Amino acid sequence: MIHCAPPGDGPAHTIMESLQQLLPGAVAALVRDAPLSPGKVAFAWRAAVGSAIERATTVALVEGGVLEVRVADQHWRREVRRSAPLVLERLAAMLGPDTVTKLKVIHGVVPGARR
């Protein structure tokens, strides 16, 4: 168990900051080395966009490095499109630079999505 002192200067705070900086890179390296699968793509998507967008979307990797992103409504369509450059950068870090090269946002029914 890691104990952390209240925010501020000190060894415990420094350790937590270091862990927060190291974990994304370590997770990306583990994911990148795993075989490509729908589960790996879904995991990378959730890590790249966060839980709110993930709940309002479904994804499928199709030919040519296109990730089809089905969104629950126009609000989520705008959010995904607005975030696309950062999302593509994060997906490249986890899946490799040529795995997902484009997001294709499609409006449609998303099972279990919150509107």
C-alpha positions in Angstrom: 0.0 0.0 0.0 1.3 3.5 -0.9 0.6 6.3 1.6 0.6 9.8 0.4 0.9 12.9 2.5 -1.5 15.8 1.8 -0.7 17.7 -1.5 2.4 19.8 -1.3 6.1 19.2 -1.2 7.5 16.1 0.3 8.7 12.6 -0.6 5.2 11.0 -0.7 3.9 13.6 -3.0 6.9 13.2 -5.3 6.4 9.5 -5.5 2.7 9.9 -6.5 3.6 12.4 -9.2 6.2 10.0 -10.5 3.7 7.1 -10.6 1.2 9.3 -12.4 3.8 10.2 -15.1 5.1 6.6 -15.5 1.8 4.6 -15.6 0.4 5.9 -19.0 3.7 5.0 -20.8 3.9 1.6 -19.1 0.3 0.7 -20.0 0.9 1.9 -23.6 3.9 -0.4 -23.8 2.0 -3.4 -22.5 -1.0 -2.8 -24.8 1.2 -2.1 -27.9 3.0 -5.5 -27.5 -0.3 -7.5 -27.2 -1.8 -9.1 -30.4 -4.4 -6.9 -32.2 -7.9 -7.8 -31.3 -11.3 -6.2 -30.8 -10.7 -6.2 -27.1 -7.4 -4.5 -27.4 -8.9 -1.8 -29.6 -11.8 -1.3 -27.2 -9.3 -1.0 -24.2 -7.2 1.5 -26.1 -10.3 3.5 -27.1 -11.5 3.7 -23.5 -8.0 4.8 -22.3 -7.8 7.4 -25.1 -11.2 9.0 -24.7 -12.2 8.4 -21.0 -15.3 6.7 -19.6 -17.9 9.2 -20.6 -17.2 9.1 -24.3 -16.6 5.4 -24.2 -20.1 4.8 -22.7 -21.7 6.8 -25.5 -19.8 5.0 -28.4 -18.9 1.7 -29.9 -15.9 1.2 -32.1 -14.8 -1.2 -34.8 -11.5 -1.3 -36.6 -12.0 -1.8 -40.3 -9.7 -1.9 -43.4 -7.2 0.8 -44.0 -6.7 1.8 -40.4 -10.1 3.3 -40.1 -11.8 3.2 -36.7 -15.5 3.4 -37.1 -17.0 5.2 -34.1 -20.7 4.8 -33.6 -22.1 7.6 -31.4 -25.3 7.8 -29.5 -26.3 11.3 -30.6 -25.1 14.6 -32.2 -23.6 15.8 -28.9 -21.2 12.9 -28.8 -20.5 13.2 -32.5 -19.3 16.7 -32.0 -17.2 15.7 -28.9 -15.5 12.8 -30.8 -14.8 15.0 -33.8 -13.4 17.8 -31.6 -11.2 15.4 -29.8 -10.0 13.4 -32.9 -6.4 14.7 -33.1 -5.6 14.0 -29.5 -7.5 10.6 -29.6 -5.5 9.5 -32.7 -2.3 10.5 -31.0 -3.2 8.4 -27.9 -4.3 5.5 -30.0 -1.0 5.6 -31.9 0.9 5.4 -28.7 -1.0 2.3 -27.5 -1.7 0.5 -30.8 1.2 1.6 -33.0 1.5 4.5 -35.4 -0.3 2.8 -38.4 -3.0 0.8 -36.7 -5.6 3.6 -36.5 -5.1 6.4 -39.0 -8.6 7.9 -39.2 -11.8 8.1 -37.2 -15.1 7.7 -39.1 -17.9 9.0 -36.8 -21.3 7.4 -37.5 -24.5 8.4 -35.8 -26.5 5.4 -34.7 -27.8 3.2 -31.9 -25.2 2.5 -29.2 -26.3 -0.4 -26.9 -26.4 0.8 -23.3 -25.4 4.4 -24.2 -26.5 7.2 -21.9 -28.1 10.1 -23.7 
